[in-house]
Amino acid sequence: MHNGDAALARLLARDASPYDVAGVTALVAGVLAAAPAAREGDWAALVAPKPSTELRSALTALADQLAAAPAAPAPGPAERLARLRAELARRSVHGFLVPRADEHQGEYVPLAAQRLAWLTGFTGSAGLAVVLPAAAAVFVDGRYTLQARAEIDPALYVQRHLTDEPASDWIAQSLKPGEILAYDPRLHTLGEVERFRSAAQKAGGSLKPLADNPLDAVWTDRPPLPLAPVVPHELRFAGESAEHKRQALAERLAADGVDAAVLTAPDSIAWLLNIRGGDVPHTPLPLGFAILERDGTVELFIDPRKLAPGLAEHLGNAVRLAPPADFGPALQRLGAARRRVQADPASAAAWVFDTLAAAGAELHRAADPCQLPKACKNATELDGTRRAHRRDGAALTRFLAWLAAKAAQGNLGEIAASDRLEELRREGELFRDLSFPTISGAGANGAIVHYRASPRSERRLEPGTLYLVDSGAQYLDGTTDVTRTVAIGAPAAEMRDRFTRVLKGHIALATCRFPNGTSGSQLDVLARRALWEAGLDYDHGTGHGVGSYLAVHEGPQRISKLPNSQPLLPGMIVSDEPGYYKTGAYGIRIENLVVVTPLGAAAGGERELLGFELLTLAPIDRALVEPALLNDAEIAWLDAYHARVRAEIAPLVDAATRSWLEAATRPLGEG
């Protein structure tokens, strides 16, 4: 044992830690594999209930040492692909599916689950690779077309559109008769498996599940699973006790004749049990699984090393704790008891259904029971998110005022701009993290819908261009997401035209009134009409659900061209974000968050109506507005919105920002 190890061992023993040096080294490696925000918290409490100053210092030194350790030389993309093909041949299969998803089907995945990025270099949040003996393809949606071209070697992979040129079609055309296409059943939903099986059979081949992932066998420097502290989410933010939530959901299960519900979505588990974590970037999720019984008890499958002191007491006796390795046997026990078990085919992995069915369970395919009540925020959550948006609006307004002065100098880059915005947000009360990586796109980079600035790609904010900044934050009392497009210098007439058409769509959606039972898909056309009239459109959805100190993208609600039968219900938070993107030139998006609110019946009307309450408070760039394209009602809306921004944000900012804000929010008719 080295002297440093011996000293650490003495500190661990003195502070009553259950770990030896090897154990604590593994734990710290897991902390480093978690989200960066988790490393800023009190993770030392995972090592000892009351760590001394000396132990904290030793743990920090250990973390620094592990983080600074030189990484082993990484093989290039061609070598990675060759290794995977060799491993597949060793297992007597011909092809393999590599999705972006992890075992929880979430948008953000831990480092250990970023298999698609490791194999192909593509770092977007949605995609799939199909590897065959002589060909390979990567499928991405319209948000990532340009990004994928920049990140993926075209000599190794053909690139296809995830929707217009689906993987199932490519498999049906490319798989040879008799070939076996393999997959990891923990990483795909039932629907995906059924589509891929049909495609393989159409080609004369077959689809085969594997017990373990062959890519993991060749990913020799794969990071460990994350170990961020799991902590209680206080009632003053949650607004409803975990006990009340458990009992309410249990009553619904019992009414449906369901014995137990399997929960695989970490945000559902976090909401249900009023806990938060930091295993993945930008979303305070503790990764794990759970089974909710019809009596309201829960079995939570989670790594015990990441449970903060006092969490067991917070969860109470009705929540039983077990390691993740016990999840499969628990499913088998449900099946052996011939119980009726609910699982969500849209989010639970095929492996869950396969395991339950093989063990003899009666399967009840239904939506995650947490999803809808989680989406309909309670009064406490809504009050919290209003407060969070005011603080967030103040930070964004300070940034926009700073930007107006700094950009005029002509030497501001995308990364420096987004770094400044993050600094201002971090000063805010109850700030915990960004809610997603900031999209800071100048000029042509703004046309890349999910652009991420890097030293290689970043541009300067130059006169005559547009700057698009899409950003948000995680506060203990709410989650924010806001996009503003700013003219750097004098905008061209075309830019003003396109921006104003986007604004017209934004206003049309923000001001609409609709009857109970209306889905977001029925409203989507309102945001696109002004663009359609000029032969223009955008290739992303118009609105997504937003959580309460949870995921910045949540369902089941959305506003999109894609069919969606879920009605918009009171308490649901959604984004209103139409856009326009001219490849190689500029991008435009205007995004506010709104909450669905009851309006009562219209005068003389027969139906109860709903509408939207605006949550986001930040100026919209008047320099980009072409008043001739707006009608009187739209001008009145913009002036009223700016008056509200001025009234609520001005008291929260410094004098210089307040002066800028006064000018930025003056009525449109004042020039």
C-alpha positions as CSV (number, residue, x, y, z in Angstrom):
1,M,0.0,0.0,0.0
2,H,1.4,3.4,-1.0
3,N,1.8,6.1,1.7
4,G,-1.1,8.0,0.2
5,D,-3.3,5.0,0.3
6,A,-2.4,4.3,3.9
7,A,-3.2,7.8,4.9
8,L,-6.6,7.6,3.1
9,A,-7.3,4.2,4.8
10,R,-6.7,5.8,8.2
11,L,-9.1,8.7,7.5
12,L,-11.7,6.3,6.2
13,A,-11.5,4.2,9.4
14,R,-11.5,7.3,11.6
15,D,-14.6,8.7,10.0
16,A,-16.5,5.4,10.1
17,S,-16.6,4.9,6.4
18,P,-17.8,1.5,5.2
19,Y,-15.3,1.6,2.3
20,D,-11.7,0.6,2.0
21,V,-9.3,2.4,-0.4
22,A,-10.3,0.2,-3.4
23,G,-14.0,0.7,-2.7
24,V,-13.7,4.5,-2.3
25,T,-11.6,4.7,-5.4
26,A,-14.4,2.9,-7.4
27,L,-17.0,5.2,-5.8
28,V,-15.1,8.4,-6.7
29,A,-14.6,7.1,-10.3
30,G,-18.4,6.7,-10.4
31,V,-18.9,10.3,-9.2
32,L,-16.6,11.5,-11.9
33,A,-18.7,9.6,-14.5
34,A,-21.8,11.4,-13.3
35,A,-23.0,14.9,-14.5
36,P,-20.5,17.7,-13.7
37,A,-23.1,19.4,-11.5
38,A,-23.1,16.4,-9.2
39,R,-19.4,16.8,-8.5
40,E,-20.1,20.3,-7.2
41,G,-22.4,18.9,-4.5
42,D,-21.7,17.1,-1.2
43,W,-20.7,13.8,-2.7
44,A,-18.2,13.2,0.1
45,A,-21.2,12.3,2.3
46,L,-21.5,9.1,0.2
47,V,-18.1,8.0,1.6
48,A,-18.8,8.8,5.3
49,P,-21.9,10.1,7.1
50,K,-20.0,13.0,8.5
51,P,-16.7,13.4,6.6
52,S,-14.0,15.4,8.4
53,T,-12.3,18.3,6.7
54,E,-9.2,16.1,6.3
55,L,-11.2,13.3,4.6
56,R,-12.9,15.8,2.3
57,S,-9.5,17.1,1.2
58,A,-8.2,13.6,0.7
59,L,-11.2,12.7,-1.5
60,T,-10.9,15.9,-3.5
61,A,-7.2,15.0,-4.1
62,L,-8.2,11.5,-5.2
63,A,-10.8,12.9,-7.5
64,D,-8.3,15.3,-9.1
65,Q,-5.8,12.5,-9.4
66,L,-8.3,10.2,-11.2
67,A,-9.5,13.0,-13.4
68,A,-6.0,13.9,-14.4
69,A,-4.9,10.3,-15.1
70,P,-3.9,10.0,-18.8
71,A,-6.4,8.2,-20.9
72,A,-5.4,5.2,-22.8
73,P,-4.9,5.8,-26.6
74,A,-8.3,5.5,-28.2
75,P,-8.8,3.6,-31.4
76,G,-10.0,5.6,-34.4
77,P,-13.5,5.2,-35.8
78,A,-12.4,2.7,-38.4
79,E,-10.7,0.5,-35.8
80,R,-13.8,0.7,-33.5
81,L,-16.0,-0.5,-36.3
82,A,-13.6,-3.3,-37.2
83,R,-13.4,-4.4,-33.6
84,L,-17.2,-4.6,-33.4
85,R,-17.5,-6.5,-36.6
86,A,-14.9,-9.0,-35.3
87,E,-16.8,-9.4,-32.1
88,L,-20.1,-10.0,-33.9
89,A,-18.4,-12.7,-36.1
90,R,-17.1,-14.3,-32.9
91,R,-20.7,-14.5,-31.7
92,S,-21.9,-16.0,-35.0
93,V,-24.1,-13.0,-35.8
94,H,-23.8,-10.7,-38.8
95,G,-25.1,-7.3,-37.8
96,F,-25.9,-5.2,-34.8
97,L,-28.2,-2.3,-33.9
98,V,-26.6,0.5,-31.9
99,P,-29.2,3.0,-30.6
100,R,-28.6,6.3,-28.8
101,A,-30.8,5.0,-26.0
102,D,-29.8,3.5,-22.6
103,E,-31.8,1.1,-20.5
104,H,-34.2,3.9,-19.5
105,Q,-34.9,5.3,-23.0
106,G,-34.1,8.8,-21.8
107,E,-32.8,11.8,-23.8
108,Y,-29.7,12.2,-21.8
109,V,-27.6,9.1,-21.1
110,P,-24.6,8.6,-18.9
111,L,-21.1,8.3,-20.3
112,A,-21.2,4.5,-19.9
113,A,-24.2,4.3,-22.3
114,Q,-22.9,6.6,-25.0
115,R,-22.3,3.7,-27.3
116,L,-23.4,5.4,-30.5
117,A,-21.0,8.3,-29.9
118,W,-18.1,6.0,-29.1
119,L,-18.7,3.9,-32.2
120,T,-19.5,6.6,-34.8
121,G,-18.5,10.0,-33.4
122,F,-22.1,11.3,-33.6
123,T,-23.0,13.1,-30.4
124,G,-26.6,14.1,-31.0
125,S,-29.4,13.1,-28.7
126,A,-31.3,10.9,-31.2
127,G,-29.9,8.4,-33.6
128,L,-29.3,4.8,-34.6
129,A,-26.4,2.9,-36.3
130,V,-26.9,-0.4,-38.1
131,V,-23.7,-2.3,-38.6
132,L,-23.6,-5.1,-41.2
133,P,-20.6,-7.1,-42.5
134,A,-20.0,-5.0,-45.6
135,A,-22.0,-1.8,-44.9
136,A,-23.0,0.4,-42.0
137,A,-25.5,3.3,-41.7
138,V,-26.3,6.1,-39.2
139,F,-29.9,7.4,-39.0
140,V,-30.6,10.9,-37.6
141,D,-33.6,13.2,-37.7
142,G,-33.8,16.6,-39.3
143,R,-32.4,18.4,-36.2
144,Y,-29.0,16.7,-36.6
145,T,-28.5,16.4,-40.4
146,L,-25.7,19.0,-40.6
147,Q,-24.2,17.9,-37.3
148,A,-24.0,14.3,-38.4
149,R,-22.2,15.3,-41.6
150,A,-19.6,17.0,-39.6
151,E,-19.1,14.2,-37.0
152,I,-19.4,11.0,-39.0
153,D,-16.9,9.6,-41.5
154,P,-18.7,9.1,-44.8
155,A,-16.2,6.4,-45.8
156,L,-17.4,4.2,-42.9
157,Y,-21.2,5.0,-42.7
158,V,-23.9,6.2,-45.0
159,Q,-26.1,8.8,-43.5
160,R,-29.9,8.5,-43.7
161,H,-32.9,10.5,-42.4
162,L,-34.4,8.7,-39.4
163,T,-38.0,9.4,-40.6
164,D,-37.8,9.8,-44.3
165,E,-35.4,6.9,-44.9
166,P,-36.0,4.7,-41.9
167,A,-33.6,2.1,-40.7
168,S,-36.2,-0.7,-41.3
169,D,-36.1,0.1,-45.0
170,W,-32.3,0.1,-45.2
171,I,-32.2,-3.2,-43.3
172,A,-34.7,-4.8,-45.6
173,Q,-32.6,-3.8,-48.6
174,S,-29.1,-4.4,-47.1
175,L,-29.4,-7.5,-44.9
176,K,-28.6,-10.7,-46.9
177,P,-30.7,-13.8,-46.8
178,G,-29.8,-16.0,-43.9
179,E,-28.0,-13.3,-42.0
180,I,-28.6,-12.6,-38.3
181,L,-29.1,-9.1,-37.1
182,A,-28.5,-8.9,-33.4
183,Y,-29.7,-6.4,-30.8
184,D,-29.5,-5.6,-27.1
185,P,-33.1,-6.0,-25.8
186,R,-32.4,-3.7,-22.9
187,L,-31.9,-0.8,-25.3
188,H,-35.0,-1.1,-27.6
189,T,-38.7,-0.8,-27.1
190,L,-41.1,-3.5,-28.2
191,G,-42.2,-1.4,-31.2
192,E,-38.7,-1.0,-32.4
193,V,-38.0,-4.7,-32.1
194,E,-41.1,-5.5,-34.0
195,R,-40.2,-3.1,-36.8
196,F,-36.6,-4.4,-37.1
197,R,-37.8,-8.1,-36.9
198,S,-40.2,-7.4,-39.8
199,A,-37.4,-5.7,-41.8
200,A,-35.0,-8.6,-41.2
201,Q,-37.6,-11.2,-42.2
202,K,-38.4,-9.2,-45.3
203,A,-34.7,-9.5,-46.3
204,G,-34.8,-13.2,-45.7
205,G,-32.8,-12.8,-42.4
206,S,-33.6,-12.9,-38.8
207,L,-33.4,-10.7,-35.6
208,K,-31.8,-12.1,-32.5
209,P,-31.6,-10.7,-28.9
210,L,-28.2,-11.0,-27.1
211,A,-27.7,-11.6,-23.4
212,D,-25.1,-8.9,-23.3
213,N,-23.9,-6.1,-25.5
214,P,-21.1,-7.0,-27.9
215,L,-20.1,-3.3,-28.2
216,D,-19.3,-3.2,-24.5
217,A,-16.9,-6.1,-25.0
218,V,-14.7,-4.0,-27.4
219,W,-15.1,-0.7,-25.7
220,T,-12.1,-1.3,-23.5
221,D,-12.0,2.1,-21.8
222,R,-15.7,2.3,-21.1
223,P,-16.5,4.7,-18.2
224,P,-18.0,3.3,-15.0
225,L,-21.7,3.7,-14.2
226,P,-22.4,7.1,-12.6
227,L,-22.7,7.5,-8.8
228,A,-24.2,10.9,-8.1
229,P,-25.8,11.5,-4.7
230,V,-29.5,10.8,-4.5
231,V,-31.2,13.4,-2.3
232,P,-34.7,14.3,-1.2
233,H,-36.7,16.9,-3.2
234,E,-38.2,19.0,-0.5
235,L,-42.0,19.3,-0.1
236,R,-41.8,23.1,-0.4
237,F,-40.8,22.5,-4.1
238,A,-42.7,19.2,-4.8
239,G,-46.0,20.4,-3.4
240,E,-47.2,16.9,-2.8
241,S,-45.8,14.1,-0.6
242,A,-44.5,10.9,-2.0
243,E,-46.9,9.0,0.2
244,H,-49.8,10.8,-1.4
245,K,-48.5,10.2,-4.9
246,R,-47.9,6.5,-4.2
247,Q,-51.4,6.0,-2.8
248,A,-53.1,7.9,-5.6
249,L,-51.4,5.8,-8.3
250,A,-51.9,2.6,-6.4
251,E,-55.7,3.3,-6.3
252,R,-55.7,3.7,-10.1
253,L,-53.8,0.4,-10.5
254,A,-56.3,-1.4,-8.3
255,A,-59.2,0.1,-10.2
256,D,-57.7,-1.2,-13.4
257,G,-57.1,-4.7,-11.9
258,V,-53.4,-4.3,-12.0
259,D,-51.2,-5.9,-9.3
260,A,-48.0,-4.0,-10.0
261,A,-46.5,-1.4,-12.4
262,V,-42.9,-1.5,-13.6
263,L,-41.3,1.9,-13.8
264,T,-38.2,2.2,-16.0
265,A,-38.2,6.0,-16.6
266,P,-36.0,7.7,-14.0
267,D,-37.9,11.0,-14.1
268,S,-41.1,9.1,-13.2
269,I,-39.3,7.5,-10.2
270,A,-37.8,10.8,-9.2
271,W,-41.3,12.5,-9.3
272,L,-43.1,9.7,-7.5
273,L,-40.6,9.4,-4.6
274,N,-39.6,13.1,-4.4
275,I,-36.0,12.4,-5.0
276,R,-33.4,13.9,-7.3
277,G,-29.9,12.9,-8.5
278,G,-27.3,13.8,-11.0
279,D,-26.4,10.7,-13.0
280,V,-26.9,12.3,-16.4
281,P,-26.1,15.8,-17.7
282,H,-28.5,18.6,-17.1
283,T,-31.4,16.6,-15.7
284,P,-31.4,15.8,-11.9
285,L,-32.1,12.1,-12.4
286,P,-31.1,9.1,-10.2
287,L,-30.8,6.2,-12.6
288,G,-32.7,3.1,-11.4
289,F,-35.8,1.0,-11.7
290,A,-38.9,0.6,-9.5
291,I,-42.0,-1.6,-9.1
292,L,-45.1,0.1,-7.7
293,E,-47.5,-2.4,-6.0
294,R,-51.2,-1.9,-5.8
295,D,-50.9,-1.4,-2.0
296,G,-48.8,1.7,-2.6
297,T,-45.5,0.2,-1.6
298,V,-42.5,0.5,-3.9
299,E,-39.4,-1.6,-4.5
300,L,-36.6,0.7,-5.7
301,F,-33.7,-0.8,-7.5
302,I,-30.7,1.5,-7.2
303,D,-27.0,1.4,-6.5
304,P,-26.9,1.8,-2.7
305,R,-23.5,3.6,-2.9
306,K,-25.2,6.8,-4.2
307,L,-27.9,7.1,-1.5
308,A,-27.2,10.3,0.5
309,P,-27.4,10.1,4.3
310,G,-31.0,10.4,5.5
311,L,-32.5,9.3,2.2
312,A,-33.8,6.0,3.6
313,E,-35.7,8.0,6.3
314,H,-37.1,10.3,3.6
315,L,-38.3,7.3,1.6
316,G,-39.9,5.6,4.6
317,N,-40.7,2.0,5.3
318,A,-43.1,1.7,2.3
319,V,-40.1,1.9,-0.1
320,R,-37.9,-1.2,-0.1
321,L,-34.3,-0.7,-1.5
322,A,-32.5,-3.3,-3.6
323,P,-29.5,-3.3,-5.9
324,P,-30.1,-3.0,-9.7
325,A,-29.0,-6.6,-10.2
326,D,-32.2,-7.7,-8.3
327,F,-34.5,-6.1,-10.9
328,G,-34.5,-9.1,-13.2
329,P,-35.2,-11.6,-10.5
330,A,-38.0,-9.4,-9.2
331,L,-39.7,-9.4,-12.6
332,Q,-39.4,-13.1,-12.7
333,R,-41.0,-13.4,-9.2
334,L,-44.0,-11.3,-10.5
335,G,-44.3,-13.7,-13.4
336,A,-44.0,-16.8,-11.2
337,A,-46.8,-15.5,-9.0
338,R,-49.0,-15.1,-12.2
339,R,-49.6,-11.4,-11.4
340,R,-51.0,-8.8,-13.7
341,V,-48.2,-6.4,-14.4
342,Q,-48.4,-3.0,-16.1
343,A,-45.5,-1.7,-18.2
344,D,-45.3,1.1,-20.8
345,P,-44.5,-0.2,-24.3
346,A,-43.4,3.3,-25.3
347,S,-40.7,3.6,-22.8
348,A,-39.9,0.2,-21.2
349,A,-37.3,-1.9,-22.9
350,A,-38.3,-5.1,-24.7
351,W,-36.3,-7.0,-22.2
352,V,-38.8,-6.1,-19.4
353,F,-41.7,-7.6,-21.4
354,D,-39.7,-10.6,-22.5
355,T,-38.7,-11.3,-18.9
356,L,-42.2,-10.9,-17.5
357,A,-43.8,-13.0,-20.3
358,A,-41.2,-15.8,-20.0
359,A,-41.9,-16.0,-16.2
360,G,-45.7,-16.3,-16.7
361,A,-46.9,-12.8,-15.9
362,E,-50.1,-11.4,-17.3
363,L,-48.9,-8.3,-19.2
364,H,-51.0,-5.1,-19.2
365,R,-49.5,-2.7,-21.7
366,A,-50.4,0.8,-20.7
367,A,-48.8,4.2,-20.3
368,D,-46.4,4.9,-17.4
369,P,-48.8,5.7,-14.6
370,C,-46.6,8.6,-13.4
371,Q,-46.4,10.3,-16.8
372,L,-49.7,12.2,-16.8
373,P,-49.9,13.4,-13.2
374,K,-46.2,14.4,-13.4
375,A,-47.1,16.5,-16.5
376,C,-50.0,18.3,-14.8
377,K,-48.1,20.5,-12.4
378,N,-49.7,21.3,-9.0
379,A,-50.1,24.8,-7.6
380,T,-46.8,24.7,-5.7
381,E,-44.9,23.6,-8.7
382,L,-46.5,26.3,-10.9
383,D,-45.8,29.0,-8.3
384,G,-42.2,27.8,-8.2
385,T,-41.7,27.8,-11.9
386,R,-43.1,31.3,-12.2
387,R,-40.5,32.5,-9.6
388,A,-37.8,30.5,-11.5
389,H,-38.7,32.2,-14.8
390,R,-38.6,35.7,-13.2
391,R,-35.1,35.0,-11.9
392,D,-34.1,33.3,-15.2
393,G,-35.5,36.2,-17.2
394,A,-33.4,38.7,-15.2
395,A,-30.3,36.7,-16.0
396,L,-31.2,36.5,-19.6
397,T,-32.0,40.2,-19.8
398,R,-28.6,41.0,-18.2
399,F,-27.0,38.9,-20.8
400,L,-28.9,40.6,-23.7
401,A,-27.9,44.0,-22.4
402,W,-24.3,42.9,-22.1
403,L,-24.5,41.3,-25.6
404,A,-25.8,44.6,-27.1
405,A,-22.6,46.3,-25.9
406,K,-20.1,43.5,-26.4
407,A,-21.2,42.3,-29.9
408,A,-20.8,45.8,-31.3
409,Q,-17.0,45.5,-30.7
410,G,-16.9,42.7,-33.3
411,N,-14.7,40.2,-31.5
412,L,-17.2,38.2,-29.5
413,G,-17.3,34.4,-30.1
414,E,-20.1,31.9,-29.6
415,I,-18.4,30.2,-26.6
416,A,-17.6,33.4,-24.8
417,A,-21.2,34.5,-25.2
418,S,-22.7,31.2,-23.8
419,D,-20.1,31.2,-21.0
420,R,-21.2,34.7,-20.0
421,L,-24.9,33.6,-20.0
422,E,-24.1,30.6,-17.8
423,E,-22.2,32.8,-15.3
424,L,-25.2,35.1,-14.9
425,R,-27.5,32.2,-14.4
426,R,-25.2,30.7,-11.8
427,E,-25.6,33.8,-9.7
428,G,-29.3,33.1,-9.3
429,E,-31.0,31.8,-6.2
430,L,-31.7,28.0,-6.2
431,F,-29.6,27.5,-9.4
432,R,-28.4,23.9,-9.8
433,D,-27.4,23.4,-13.5
434,L,-28.2,24.3,-17.1
435,S,-31.2,22.4,-18.3
436,F,-29.4,21.5,-21.6
437,P,-26.1,22.5,-23.4
438,T,-26.6,26.1,-24.6
439,I,-27.2,26.4,-28.3
440,S,-25.1,29.5,-29.2
441,G,-25.1,29.9,-32.9
442,A,-23.9,32.9,-34.9
443,G,-24.6,33.3,-38.6
444,A,-24.8,29.9,-40.5
445,N,-24.3,28.0,-37.2
446,G,-27.7,29.3,-36.1
447,A,-29.3,27.2,-38.9
448,I,-28.1,24.0,-37.2
449,V,-31.1,23.3,-35.0
450,H,-29.2,21.5,-32.2
451,Y,-25.8,23.2,-32.8
452,R,-23.1,22.9,-30.1
453,A,-20.2,25.4,-30.3
454,S,-16.7,24.0,-30.2
455,P,-13.3,25.7,-30.7
456,R,-13.3,24.2,-34.2
457,S,-16.7,25.3,-35.2
458,E,-17.4,28.5,-33.4
459,R,-18.0,31.8,-35.3
460,R,-17.7,35.4,-34.3
461,L,-20.9,37.5,-33.9
462,E,-20.4,39.8,-36.9
463,P,-22.4,42.8,-38.1
464,G,-25.1,41.9,-40.5
465,T,-25.7,38.5,-39.1
466,L,-28.1,36.8,-36.7
467,Y,-27.3,35.2,-33.4
468,L,-29.5,32.5,-32.0
469,V,-29.2,31.5,-28.3
470,D,-31.4,28.6,-27.0
471,S,-30.7,28.1,-23.3
472,G,-32.2,27.2,-19.9
473,A,-31.5,26.3,-16.4
474,Q,-32.4,23.9,-13.6
475,Y,-33.6,25.6,-10.4
476,L,-34.9,23.7,-7.4
477,D,-38.2,25.4,-8.0
478,G,-38.5,25.0,-11.7
479,T,-36.9,24.3,-15.1
480,T,-36.5,26.9,-17.9
481,D,-36.0,26.9,-21.6
482,V,-36.0,30.0,-23.8
483,T,-34.7,31.0,-27.2
484,R,-34.0,34.5,-28.5
485,T,-32.7,35.5,-31.9
486,V,-30.7,38.8,-32.0
487,A,-29.7,41.0,-34.9
488,I,-26.0,41.9,-34.8
489,G,-25.9,45.2,-36.4
490,A,-28.5,46.1,-39.1
491,P,-30.5,43.0,-40.2
492,A,-31.3,42.4,-43.9
493,A,-34.9,42.8,-45.1
494,E,-35.2,39.0,-45.6
495,M,-34.1,38.4,-42.0
496,R,-36.8,40.8,-40.8
497,D,-39.4,39.1,-43.0
498,R,-38.6,35.6,-41.8
499,F,-38.3,36.7,-38.2
500,T,-41.7,38.4,-38.2
501,R,-43.4,35.4,-39.8
502,V,-41.9,33.3,-37.0
503,L,-43.2,35.8,-34.5
504,K,-46.7,35.8,-36.0
505,G,-46.8,32.0,-35.5
506,H,-45.5,32.4,-32.0
507,I,-48.2,34.9,-31.1
508,A,-50.9,32.8,-32.9
509,L,-50.1,29.9,-30.7
510,A,-49.6,31.9,-27.5
511,T,-53.0,33.6,-27.8
512,C,-55.1,30.7,-29.0
513,R,-58.2,29.5,-27.1
514,F,-59.2,25.9,-27.5
515,P,-61.8,23.5,-26.1
516,N,-61.1,20.7,-23.6
517,G,-59.9,17.6,-25.4
518,T,-57.7,19.5,-27.9
519,S,-54.2,18.0,-28.6
520,G,-51.1,19.8,-29.5
521,S,-51.1,18.3,-32.9
522,Q,-54.4,20.1,-33.6
523,L,-52.7,23.5,-32.7
524,D,-49.4,23.1,-34.6
525,V,-50.7,24.6,-37.8
526,L,-51.2,28.0,-36.0
527,A,-47.5,28.4,-35.5
528,R,-46.7,27.5,-39.2
529,R,-49.3,29.4,-41.1
530,A,-47.5,32.6,-41.7
531,L,-44.4,30.7,-42.9
532,W,-46.5,28.4,-45.1
533,E,-48.0,31.4,-46.8
534,A,-44.5,32.3,-48.0
535,G,-43.6,28.7,-48.9
536,L,-41.5,28.2,-45.8
537,D,-41.5,25.8,-42.9
538,Y,-39.3,24.2,-40.2
539,D,-38.4,20.6,-39.5
540,H,-38.8,20.3,-35.7
541,G,-41.8,20.2,-33.4
542,T,-43.4,23.4,-32.2
543,G,-43.6,22.6,-28.5
544,H,-42.5,20.0,-25.9
545,G,-43.5,19.4,-22.3
546,V,-41.2,20.7,-19.6
547,G,-40.8,19.3,-16.1
548,S,-40.5,20.8,-12.6
549,Y,-36.8,20.6,-11.7
550,L,-36.8,17.5,-14.0
551,A,-36.5,16.9,-17.7
552,V,-36.6,19.9,-20.0
553,H,-38.2,17.6,-22.5
554,E,-41.1,15.5,-21.1
555,G,-44.3,14.0,-22.3
556,P,-47.0,13.0,-22.9
557,Q,-47.9,16.4,-24.3
558,R,-46.4,18.0,-27.4
559,I,-47.2,20.4,-30.2
560,S,-46.1,18.9,-33.4
561,K,-47.1,17.9,-36.9
562,L,-46.8,14.3,-35.7
563,P,-50.1,12.7,-34.6
564,N,-50.6,12.9,-30.8
565,S,-53.8,12.0,-29.2
566,Q,-52.9,13.4,-25.7
567,P,-55.1,16.4,-24.9
568,L,-53.5,19.5,-23.4
569,L,-54.6,19.6,-19.8
570,P,-54.5,22.3,-17.1
571,G,-51.1,22.5,-15.4
572,M,-49.1,21.2,-18.4
573,I,-46.1,23.3,-19.3
574,V,-45.2,23.4,-23.0
575,S,-42.9,25.4,-25.2
576,D,-44.0,27.7,-28.0
577,E,-41.0,27.7,-30.4
578,P,-41.6,28.1,-34.1
579,G,-38.5,28.8,-36.2
580,Y,-37.0,29.2,-39.6
581,Y,-33.5,28.0,-40.8
582,K,-31.7,29.0,-44.0
583,T,-28.9,26.5,-44.4
584,G,-25.5,28.2,-44.7
585,A,-26.9,31.6,-43.7
586,Y,-28.8,32.0,-40.5
587,G,-31.4,30.5,-38.0
588,I,-34.4,32.1,-36.3
589,R,-36.3,30.7,-33.3
590,I,-38.5,32.4,-30.7
591,E,-39.3,30.3,-27.7
592,N,-41.3,30.9,-24.6
593,L,-42.7,28.5,-22.1
594,V,-46.4,28.5,-21.4
595,V,-48.7,26.7,-19.0
596,V,-52.2,25.4,-20.0
597,T,-54.8,27.3,-18.0
598,P,-58.6,27.0,-17.8
599,L,-60.5,30.0,-19.2
600,G,-64.0,29.0,-18.5
601,A,-66.7,29.2,-21.2
602,A,-66.7,32.0,-23.8
603,A,-69.6,34.4,-23.7
604,G,-72.4,32.7,-25.4
605,G,-70.2,29.6,-25.9
606,E,-71.1,26.0,-25.2
607,R,-67.6,24.5,-24.4
608,E,-65.2,25.1,-21.6
609,L,-62.1,26.7,-23.0
610,L,-58.4,26.5,-22.2
611,G,-55.5,28.8,-23.1
612,F,-51.9,29.5,-22.3
613,E,-50.3,31.6,-19.5
614,L,-46.9,32.9,-20.5
615,L,-44.1,32.0,-18.1
616,T,-41.0,33.2,-19.9
617,L,-40.0,36.9,-19.4
618,A,-37.3,38.3,-21.7
619,P,-37.3,40.9,-24.5
620,I,-37.9,39.9,-28.1
621,D,-35.6,41.8,-30.5
622,R,-37.6,44.7,-31.9
623,A,-34.9,45.4,-34.6
624,L,-36.0,42.2,-36.3
625,V,-39.7,43.0,-36.4
626,E,-41.3,44.2,-39.6
627,P,-44.4,46.1,-38.3
628,A,-46.0,46.0,-41.8
629,L,-46.4,42.2,-41.5
630,L,-48.2,42.4,-38.1
631,N,-51.9,43.2,-37.6
632,D,-53.1,45.4,-34.8
633,A,-53.8,42.5,-32.4
634,E,-50.3,41.1,-32.9
635,I,-48.7,44.5,-32.3
636,A,-50.8,44.9,-29.2
637,W,-49.7,41.5,-28.0
638,L,-46.0,42.3,-28.4
639,D,-46.3,45.7,-26.7
640,A,-48.2,44.1,-23.8
641,Y,-45.7,41.3,-23.4
642,H,-42.8,43.8,-23.4
643,A,-44.6,46.0,-20.8
644,R,-45.0,42.9,-18.6
645,V,-41.3,42.0,-19.1
646,R,-40.3,45.6,-18.2
647,A,-42.5,45.6,-15.1
648,E,-41.4,42.3,-13.7
649,I,-37.7,42.2,-14.7
650,A,-36.7,45.8,-14.2
651,P,-36.7,45.6,-10.3
652,L,-34.4,42.5,-10.5
653,V,-31.6,44.0,-12.6
654,D,-28.9,46.7,-12.2
655,A,-29.3,50.2,-13.4
656,A,-27.4,49.8,-16.6
657,T,-29.4,46.8,-17.6
658,R,-32.6,48.5,-16.6
659,S,-31.8,51.4,-18.9
660,W,-31.2,49.0,-21.8
661,L,-34.4,47.1,-20.9
662,E,-36.5,50.3,-21.1
663,A,-35.4,50.9,-24.7
664,A,-35.6,47.2,-25.7
665,T,-39.2,47.0,-24.5
666,R,-40.7,50.3,-25.7
667,P,-43.9,50.1,-27.8
668,L,-43.3,49.0,-31.4
669,G,-44.8,52.3,-32.7
670,E,-42.1,54.3,-31.0
671,G,-39.5,53.1,-33.6
